[in-house]
């Protein structure tokens, strides 16, 4: 090799391509403020606790149920609740990131 530049990983190359395409599209990236970081962390902690609580309750209910149909119903309910909480969390994180822009 004529030049002594270290080789870049696939990740680094991909990030450079994304930054270039963002720049061409006029997308401006701003680092998150401390307030935004704190808000995101608060949302993440809250929903992490909610999901853990949901998991514990679900496991307890599953231990009490023996019938296959009841267990299927509980699994479906658990899956929908996880999706709802995850969706709520992601929306609130995005809102916190957009705040004060």
Residue, then its C-alpha position, 0 to 999 in steps of 0.5 A: x500500500x502506497x498510503x499508510x491510511x488504516x483500512x476502514x471497517x464495513x460499518x465505517x464505510x456504511x456510515x460515511x455513505x449515509x453521511x454523504x447521502x444525508x448531506x446531499x439530501x440536505x439533512x442536518x444532524x445536530x448532537x442531542x442536548x443534555x436536556x434531550x439526553x436526560x428526557x430520552x433516558x427517563x423515557x427508556x428507564x420508565x418503559x424498561x420498568x413497565x416491560x419488566x413488570x409486564x414480563x413478571x406478571x405474564x410469567x406468573x399468569x402462565x404458571x397458573x394456566x394449564x389449558x392450551x387455549x388460555x395460555x394462547x390467549x395470554x400469549x397474544x395479550x402479552x405480545x400486544x401489550x409489549x408491542x403497544x409499550x414499545x411503540x409508545x416508548x419509541x414515539x416518546x423518545x422521538x418526541x424527546x429528541x425533536x424537542x427544542x430543535 
